[in-house]
Amino acid sequence: MTRVLRKALSSPGRSLASVFVVFVLAPAGVLAGIGAVLHPGLRAAHWVVASAFLFTSIAMAIETWASSRRAHATTSPSTPPSLSVVVAAYLPNEQEIIVETLRHVLRSLRVHSSRLQIVLAYNTPSALDIEQILNMIGDTAAQIVPLKVEGSRSKAENVLAALPHLTGEMTVLLDADHHPAPDAPARAWRWLEQGYDIVQGRCIVRNPTGNTLTRMVALEFEQMYGVSHQGRSMLVDTAIFGGTNGWWRTSVLKQIGMDPRMLTEDIESAVRSILAGYSLVHDRSVISTELATETGRAWWNQRLRWAQGWLQVTMRHQADMLRTPHLSRLQRLYWWYMLTWGALFPLFAMGAFSVLIADIAVGHSLGILTDPYLVLSTLATIAVQLQISYIAWRVASPQARRVGRRWLVIYTLLTPFYVTAKNAISLTALLREIAAMDEWVVTTRTTRQLEPAPA
């Protein structure tokens, strides 16, 4: 059975076909059978799916409202006493951008030059010419420490190798394409001064006009980091660590570390931090720019790893997160919503197609357009997406505004299809987890992305 499932998931096309069969057609057949015998059973299925959409819409509306509240610490930014920057890189894939990233970090954070340490923790399966350049940079720039991690196969292992070398009181973890803003350290440090241990900043796409996909991702990130995560953090006083542009109290990072067995070692480390009693916050004024994926295959691989990683974290830690004394009831609800509901909702979302197919198959008219409850859930779903798009554009970064309002409208109209694609990926991740397929697929960089971007 496992061998058959792995073959069915061997490519994006086969994966989508498998998701359609397992999570749409098969349930539709069952529901059609129920509906043919018991009409109210199919109506109940419609109401269950509608309730899932309505609950999610209400939660999103609340977090969107909350995102318009105070979005930064109450005190003025202050300079951290010392700062370590860990740049994790897989050089065969990122050798063309890594020098530009190091230059940007050194230039952008030059105000901290006397207290700045940059550790480039990288792995490569074979020797590369770029390594000689990196060693030369390390020899000439005292702040930069090139660290080749022999035998590493993941970002987590690179970060773990860097931990003993860190000297700063605060440490930021960056992916190889990230360019932090000059004021990011001061903005993050003010939270640590107030007692927080981890600050997740805002990730902004700096190549938004590359193609249709980069435009979609750029606007998605504006909603994700500028509205959703910000609103949740302001509402319940907790947050996630998304793997990059995360600012840690160094002592906490050294204690928590990273688990190389996890596909999303970042989320897993955030959860373990909370279970250990540490606190997290999201601040959209702590900015770093990154490169969006420019091909469908790269986007698929990236999102599939994220989805399966979240699922792994949910299965490993959800029970503990519901029991921990370090969270309030509202915060436990937040983490249940982020983990368990995040894993369940794609099932309900695909279930919408199943009930519609079943309805057509049995030839029943369930009054989808006249049933007040079904109409309410549909209107709520549409309204909240319009709300999010409006607020996201109000707080949009200059980079995102480059795509233009026309693309904001296009993105809003295409959101149902885009979200459906992400839900399909989440269900593919579920099947992969069942089939014990957890290999790491590197997010590739295109030639256009490898061209140095302006700071």
N, C-alpha and C positions, 0 to 999 in steps of 0.2 A: 504493500500500500504506500509506504513512504517513497519507494522508488518511482511509482507512478505519479505521485504528487510532485516530486522534485522535477520530473520531466515536464509536467504540466506547468511548472513555474520557471522553466528554463529561459524564458524570454518575456519581454513586456507584453507582446501580443498574446502569447499563450497564457500569461498570468491574467490578463484582462478577460480572456475567454473563460478561464477557470472561475474567476470571481462571478462572472455573469451566470454561469451554470449553477454554481454552488449557492450563491447568495441572492440571486434574482429568480431564475427559472425554477429551481427546486422548491423554494418557498411558495412561488406562484402556483405550482402544481398542487401543493398541499392545501393552500388557501382556496383554490378553485374547487377541490374536492369537498372541503368544508362548506364552501358557499353553495354548492349544488345541493347539499343535504340540509344545511342549516344557514339560511340567509343571514340572520343576525350575527353569525360567527364572522362573516366577511366584513360586515359593518364594524364590528368590534376591532378587527385588524386595522381598518382605516383610522379609527379613533386612537388606537395605540400609537400608530405612526404620527398622527397629527399631534398627539400629546408630547411626543418626543421633540418635534419641531417647535411646538409652542414653548415648552420648558427651556429649550436652548435659546430661543428668541428672547425670552424674558431675561435670561441670564446675560445675554449679550447686550441687551438694552441697558441693563443696570450697570454693567462694566463700562459701557460707552459713556453713560452719564457720569460715572465716577472719574473717568479719564479727564474730564474738564476741570476737575478740582486741582488743588495744589500738586504740582508735578515735580517738586524738588525740595531739598531740605530747607528748613527755615533759616538756618544760619548762612552767612556769606561763605563762599568758597575760600579754603585756606590751603596752603601748600603742604603736601605730605612730607614728613621728615626724610623719607627715603623711599625710592620706588624701584621695583624690579619688574621687568617686562619679559614674559616668556612667549616667544614666537615658535609655535609648533609647525613643522613643515615636513612634507614628503617630497624630497627634492626632485626625483625624476618628473614629477608632475608640476612642481612649483619653482623650478630652478630659474625660470625666466623672470619671475616677479619678486623673488626673495630679496635681492639686492635693493630694489626700489623700496620695498617695505622697510628694510633696515634703515635706509636713508631717511625715509619719511618719519619713522619713529624717532630717530636721533634728532632730526630737524624740528619736528613738531613739539617734542618734549625737552628741548634744549634748555628751558628755564630750570629744569631739574638736573642739569648736566653734572653737577658736583655730587649729586645723590642718586644718579640714574645707573641702572644696570640692565642690559639687554641680553638675555640668554636665548640664542637661537638653538632650539633643541630639534634636531632633524634626524631622519633616517633615510637610507638609500640602499637598495639591494646590491649596487655596484658603484665603484668609484667614479666620480664625475669631475670634470674640469672646474666646475663652479666651486668645488670645495677649496681649491687653492685660492680662489678669489676671496672666499669667506674667511679663510685663515689670515690672508693679508689684511683684510678689514679689521679682524680681531687684533692683529699686531699693531695697527695704526690708531684704532679707536679703542681706548681703554674701557669704555663702557660696554662694548660688544663682546660677548663670550660665545663663540661657535662651539656647539656641543654635539658631536656625532654620537648617536645612540646605537651602538652595535646590537644587531639582533632584533631591533624594534620592528614591530609590524603594525603599530597603531599610534594615534595621537596620545592616547593615555600613557603609553610606555614612554613616549618622549617627555611628557610633562613630569612623570614620576622621576625620570632621570635628572630633570632640571631642579627638582626640589632641594636637594642638598646644597646646591650652589647659590640659592637665593639669599640676598643680603638685605633687601628692602623691607621696610615695615609693611608696605602694601605691595601686592603683586597683581598685575593684570595679565590675563591669558588672552592671547590673540592668535587667530589663524593667520596663515601666511599672506593672505590678501588684505588684511585689515590695516586701515590707516586711522589711528585715534586722533581726535581733535586736541589742540593744544591745551584747552581748559578742562579736558576730561579728568585728569588726575585730581585736580583741586575740587571739582564737583563731586567726584566719588569719595574723596577723603572726608568731606564734611559729614557724610553719612556714617563713616567709621568713627568719627569723633563723637557722634551721637549714640554710639553703641551697637550699630549694625556690623555684621561681619562680612557680608558679601553684597556687592552692588552690581546688578545687571544693567548695562547701558543699552542704548538704542543703536541698532544696526541699520544703516542706510545704504542702499544700493547706489554706487557711484557710476555705473554704466547703464543707466535706465533706458537710454535710447538705442541700445544695440540692435534689438529686434523686438518682435511682439512678445516673446517670452520674458525678456528682461524688463519690459514695461509692466507686464503682469506681476512679476516678482517684486519689482520696485514698489508698486502700489499695494501689493499684499503685505510687504514688510512695514509700510507706513501704517496700515491698519493693525498689524500684529504688535509692533513695538511701540508705535505712537499712541495707540488707542487701547487695544485689548489687554496687553500685559500691564500697561500703565494703570488702566482703570482697576484691574484686579488687585494690583499691589496697593493702590491708594484706598481701596475698599476694605481689604482684609489684612493689610500690613504683613504680607509675605510675598514671595516671588519665586521665579525659577532662575536657574543659571543656564544659559543657552549655549555654553561652550566657548564663546568668544566675546570680547568686550565685557568680560566679567572681572570685577575688581575685588580682590580678596584681602582680608587681613592675612598676612603671610603665615603667621603661626597657625591659623585655622586651616589654610590650604595644606600645610605640611602635615597636619594631623589627619585630615580627611583623605587627601590623596585622590587617586583615580583608579578605577577598576578596569583593566584592559579587556576583561571578558565581556564587558557591556558594549553594545553598539552605540549607545548614547551615554558615554561615561560622564558627560556634563550634567544631565538631568539626574543621574544616579548619585553623583557626588553632592548635588544640591539637596536631594532627599536625605542622604546620610548626614549632611550638615544640620538639617532641621532636627533629625532624630537625636543628634548629639547636643541639641540645645542652642544652636547658632541661628542667627536671624538674617533674612535676605530682604532686599528691597529693589524695586525697579525704578529707574530714573531716566526718562527719555531725553533729559538735557545732557547726559553723559554719552557723547556721540563717537561712533567709529564707522567708517565707510568700508564697504566690501564689494566684491564682484559677484553679480548674479550669474547663475548658470545660463548659457546661451544655446544649449541644445536640449531637445526633448529627452534624449537618453541620459544626459548628465543630470537633468532635473529629476527624472524617474529614479535613478540610483540614489541621489541625495535624499529625496523624500521617502523612499522605501526604507533607507537606513534609519531615518528619524522615526518613522512610524513603528518599525519593529523594535527599535530601542526603547521608545515610550512604552510599548507593550511589555517588554522585559522588565522595565522598572516597575510597572503596575503590578505584575505578578509577584515580584520580589518584595515590594515594600508597601503596597496599599494597606494591608492589614495593620502593619506597625504604625503607619501614618494616622490611622483612625483611632489608635490607642495612645499615642504619645502624649505625655503631659505638657509638652512644650508648645502645643498648638491649642488655640481656643476652638470652640465648637464651629464658629464661622470659618476659621482657617482649615479645620478638618474637612468641612464641606467644600471649600475651595479645592483642596487637594484631591478629594473624591471626584469633583467635577473635572479637574485637569487630567486625572489618571483613568479612573474607571469609566466615567461618562465619556471621556475622550475615546476610549476603546469601544464603547457600546454604540455610540451615536452612528458611526458608519453603517452598522447593521440596520438600524431603523431607517437611515437615509436610503439605503438600497431597498429596504422593505417597501418604500413608497412605490417603487417600480413593480414590485411583486404584487401588491394589492391591486394596482391598476390593471396589470396583465390578468390577474385572477378575475377581476370584475368583468373585463372584456370576454374572458373565456366562458364564464357562466351566463353572460348576457343579462346581468342584473343592472339596474340603474340605482345606484346608492345615493343619488342626490348630492354628488360631490360639490356641485355648484350652488346648491340650495341649502345644504345642511349648515346651520349657523356655526357649529363648532369647527367643521372643516374649513369653512370660509374664514373664520377668525384666525386659525393657525396659519393659513396661507397668507393672509394680509399681514399678520404679525411678522412672518418670515421676510416678506418683501419690505415692510416698513423698517425693520431693524437694519437690513442691509443698506437701505438709503441713509439711515441715521449714521451708520458707521462710515460710509463713504463721505458724507458731509463733514463729520467731525475730523476724519483723517485728513481731508483736504485743508481744513482750517489750521491744523497743526503740522501740515506737511513740510518736509525739509526742502530746501532750495533744489536739491538734486531731483527729488520726486516731481517737483513742479515743472521740471524740464520736459516731462512727457506731455504736459498740456491737459487742459480740462476735457478736451475731446476724448482723450484716452481714459480719463477717470470715468466718463459716461460709458465708454466701451467696456471697461473693466467691471463696472457695476452690472451691466447687462450680461456679461459673460460669467459672472460669479457663480451662478448655478452650475454651469458646465465645469468650471474650474474646481469648484468644491466637490462635484461628483467625481472628477478625476482623482482628487486627493483621497476621497472616501474609498475609491477602488484600490488605491495604493495601500491604504490602511488595512483593507481586507486581504490584500495580497500578503501583507506583512503577517497577518494572522495565520494564513495558510503556510507561509514560510516557517513560522515558529513551530507549527504543528509538525512540519517536515524536518525540523532541526536544521534549517538552512540559515546560518548566521554569519556567513563570511562577509568581510568588509570589502565594499566596492568603492574605490577612490573616485571622488568627484573630479572629472577631468577639466582641464583648462583649455579653452580654444586659443588659436593663434591671436585672434583679436584681443582677447582678454590679457594675453601675455604682454601686450604693449604697455609700457609704463603709463600710469594715469597720473594726472597732475595732483599735487597735494591739495 
